[in-house]
């Protein structure tokens, strides 16, 4: 079986697929990609189904050597990369030959990036998924972050014809406040403290991983105390422990928690939070559930539009395998013209 050799890499490089679902009642959170859109784009660029296992890296990718001819794609905001020293572009299909070394530099405009290999990573699934869950030591390669010397098996293929995502189709940078729905324990905080939360510019601390992002700023004090009877949590909830420093649960966040949750980030903005690197600022604005639902629908439409642009980028041809894998439904397609 062909493999990819990890020569060196950063401390948070893991194998991720779409995630591990249906196990939250057993205390197992889903894991999966921190930036679902960038993850899915990388897979579609090499002809994989969008949920295929790929490499996820934080801040810095590292160096990878391939033992078979294949195709790869790297996505992520502002990532630099080269093949045997020759600079290459992100967001496109790249052909790579056996023995060549792919070097992935820093993620300059965010935090998380992805490397997909045609055919996908072929590690053994655990509980129905190849996704690495670092907290539980599940999936991926021995349930841990990758290190230099690791050899990762891949179901390598030649991949799809070269495809590139047009600049105008890429996600746009958004500096507006992150939208939240207050609660479910916002009543633990005095209205003045809620106002402070919504008017503070927080800084993402260096205490960031796949479980949570901890924010630095003026402490948030819960007048009813910082302990509650543990109840359910989801990615995007903002817990406030006794330190007063809010923490945002992410892909590997625990399924229950005993800290009051002052607010919950709406689904449409969760990707933006994930890509906010340490040292960068975040602020929040409260919205009604109806606005959150409308924003999520708009985000999903944009997400699907970007994925369609990947499928149709090469000579206007439709790649049926890719289209079927993305479950894109927004009209009727003419298979001859590739248009709605």
Secondary structure, DSSP 8 states (H G I E B T S, - for coil): --EEEEEEE-TT-EEE-S---S-GGGT------SSHHHHHHHHHHTT--TTS-EEEEESEEEEEEESS-EEEEEEETTEEEEETTEEE-SSB-EEE-TT-EEEEEEETTSSEEEEEETT-B----BTTB---BTTTTBSTBTTB---TT-EEEB-----SS--B--GGGS-----S-EEEEE-SSGGGS-HHHHHHHHH--EEEEEEE-SSEEEEESS----TT-S----EE--TTEEEE-TT--EEEE-TT--SEESSEEEEEE-GGGHHHHHT--TT-EE-EEE--HHHHHHHHHHHHHHHHHHHHHHHTTTTT---HHHHHHHT--SS--BTTTTB-
